[in-house]
Amino acid sequence: MAYDWISFTTDYGLADGFPAICEGVIARIAPNARVLHVTHQVPAQDVRRGAEVLAQAVPYLPPGVHLAVVDPGVGTARRAVAVATLGGVLVGPDNGLLVPAAEALGGMVAAVELTEHRLEPVSPTFHGRDVFAPAAAHLALGRPLGELGPEVDPGALVRLPAPVTSAVPGRLTTEVLGADGFGNVQLAAVGPDLATAGAAPGSGVHVEIGGRSVEAVVGRTFGDVAAGAAVVLLDSAGRVAVAVNGGSAQAVFGGRAGDRAVVLVER
């Protein structure tokens, strides 16, 4: 199956030419493929954040090949893979980055290790250019998955540890998934967890993340609190998030993916 679109997600940043080089490789192989840039601002080497960003994006993208590179193990024995799902194909390192997105696209149906149709010689530090971009381009052209390398058991792909969330009346304990460009801190907890803790709209809560704390109010949107005040709400992905109206919750907490977060409901 050929695809018109290739989405592209990395931690490469915008200071160097890495994204453009990969897009150039794609254009030379599949000149009619359209590249949709999700982001190149995933925090450097933060696989968990990259996985979350990708999984939240792919359900809203056109059917296509989803190229993702957040790869601190580049050049090591970690595998390079392509994963077919019910809603498209994912290409990237086998380090946990792709599995949440595969599940968001209906689940994995097949996977291969990428050993063919590479750019030679393969750089041990730039598989985005030499391994992943060529694979994405060939898949967009309609090349069968099996021509890119040997079959891999999808169940054997690396999975990231699931975030730990616990909710009891008066207390929600969870983990930080990351922060967006506005500084809104996204937590692993979802709406039912907040309800179990008894945090109804208008409730006052005490939020602790990374050794720092702030008083907040549970709201529906940012403007439910005064400018500069903190609000706990459900974000567009259905996750519990901490935000500051007109400011940055990340600046308050400095939270990174994996940090423990506690929401205490005032009685």
N, C-alpha and C positions, 0 to 999 in steps of 0.2 A: 504494500500500500504506500503510495506516495503522499507527501504532505506539503502544503503550501507554506507552513509556518515552522520556524525553529525559535523557541524561547531560550533565553540565555541569562543565567544567574551565576554570579561569582563573588569572590571576595577580592578581586583584582584591584579595585579602586579605579580612580580616573586619572591618576598622576602619570601612569605609564601607558604604553601602547598595547598592552596585553589584550584587552577586549577587541580592539580594532584588528589586531593580528589574527585572532581566532575568527572574527567575522570575515576577514579577507580570505582565509583558508576555505571557509564555507562558500564564499562567493565564487571561488575558482572551481570548486567541484559542482556546486548546485547554484548556478547564477540566478535562477528564478525563485529560489527560496527566500522568503521574507523573514528577517530576524527581528524578534520582539524582545527588547532588553527589559528584563524584570528588575534587576538591580546588579550593580557591581560594587555595592557598598556594604555587603555582609561583613561584619567585623572579622578581621584577619584571622583565619584558621578556626573560626567558630562554627564547627560543623552543625551543632545543635541549632544555632540560630538560622544557618542556611537552610537546614531541613524544614524548619518551621515556616520561613518565608516562602520557600518553594511550595510546600503543601498548601499554604493559604492562597497562593496565586493560581495554581494550575486548574482548579475547577472553573475559573472564570476566563481562561485563555482559550483560543481556538484550538481544535484538535491539531496535534502536531508532534514534533520531536522536542523534548524539553532537555536542553543541555545545561548541566549544573556542575560547577567546579569550585568546591571548597575542599582543599586537598593537602592538608599538612603532611600526609604520608607519601606525597608524590615521589616516584622513583624507588620506593620500597617494594616489598612483596605484596602490598595490597593490590587487589585486582582492579582493573578498569572494566566496566560492565555497561551493557545496554539492557534495559528491562522493558518488556512489552506489557502493557496494561490494557484494560478494556477501553481506556480513553486516550491512548497515545503511547509514545515510547520515551523513556527516560535514559539519558546518557550521562555517565559520570563515574566517580570513584566509588568502590564498594567499601564505604566507611560509615554507613548509616545515613548519608545525605539523601538518598533517593527513596528509601522505603516509605516514609510518611506520605510523600507525594504520590507514590504508586498506590497506596491505599486510598488516597483522596480521589484517584482516577478509576476506582472500581476494583483494584486488586491486581496483583501480578499474575500473568499467565505464562510467561516464559522469560528467560534471561540467558545472556551469553557473555563470555569473557572476550574483551576486544583485543584480538591478536592479529587481525588482518586489516588491510586498507589503511595503514598508518602512513604518516610522512616519515621517510627515512633520511638520515638517521634520527631515531627518537631521542630527544633531549631528556635526561633524567630529572630535569627540573621544570619542564614546560609541557606536560601531557595535554593541557588544554589545547595547545596548538597542534601537536603531533599525533595525538590519539583521539581525544574526545571530539574536537571540531570536525575532523574528517569523518568520523563515525556518524555524527549527527547529519552531516551533509549527504552521505551515502544513503542513510535511512530516509531522508527527505526525498531523495530521488526515487525511492521505492525498492532499494536493494533489500532482499530478504534478511531478516535478523540472523539467520544461521550462516550467512556468508561472511559475517564479521568476526566469527570465532566460535569456539566450542561451547556447547550448552552448559549452563550452570543451573543447579537446583535453586529456584527462587527462595525456598525455605532456608537455604544456607547463606543468604546474603546477610551482611552485618546489620544489626539493628541497634539503635541507640537505647540506653536504659530509659525506661518510661519515667517521666517525672513523678515524684511522690507527692500526693495531695491527700490531706486528711481534714475532714470537716465535722465538727461537733457543735452543738449549740454554744454560741458565744465565741467560737474560735475557728479560724480557717488557716491551715498551715499548708504551704505549697512552695513552688519554685518559680524563679524568674525565667522566662523564655527569652527575653531580650527587650530592646527598646526600639521604637521607630524613630524616624527623623525629626519628629516633633518632641521627642523625649518622653512619650507615653510608655510606661513600663508594663509590658504584657506578662501575665502570670499564667501558669499551667492550669489553674482552676477554671471551671466553667460555671455557668449560671446556677445549676442545681447545687453546686458546692456552696455558693454564696447564700442561697436560700436555706440550706441545712444549718449554716452558722447563724441564721436569724438576722442577716443583714438585709433588711427591706429598704426600699427607696426612702430617703430621708433619715436613715439611721446614722448616728455618729459612730465612727470606727477609728481605731488606732492602728496604724500600719507600720510594721517594722521590716526593714530590708537591709541586709548587710551591715547591721550594727547601728543603723540610723532609723529614726522614727518620725512620723508626722501624724497630726490629727486630720481626718478627712470625713467626708459625708458620702453616703451611697447615693448615686444619682443615675440619671438616664443619659445625660450628655454633659459636655464640658461646661456649658452655660448654666447648669443647675447650681453652681457655686459662684461666689464672688471672684473677681479677677485676682489671681495670685493664690487662691485657695485650692486645696487638694480634693479630688473626687475619685471615688472608686466606682467603676462602671463596667458594663459588658461592651467590648469593642466589636468591630465589624466582623471579626472571626468567631465571636461567641465566647471569647476568653475574658476572664476578669482582668482588668487593667487599672493602674493607678496613674492619674493624670493631674496636672496643675493647669487651671484655666488661665491661658495666656502665658504659661511658663513651661518648665520642663521638670517632670518628676525624676527623670534620670539625673539631672543636676542635683536634685535633693538627695537621692539615694546612692547614686553611682553604681546602680545594680548591673550585674552581668549575668548572662545565662548560667543557670545552676545555683545562683544564690538563693538562700532560704528566705521566704517571705511569710509573715504572719499578719493576719487581719483579726484584731480583737474587736468584738462588737460591744459598744457601750450599753450598759443596762440602766 
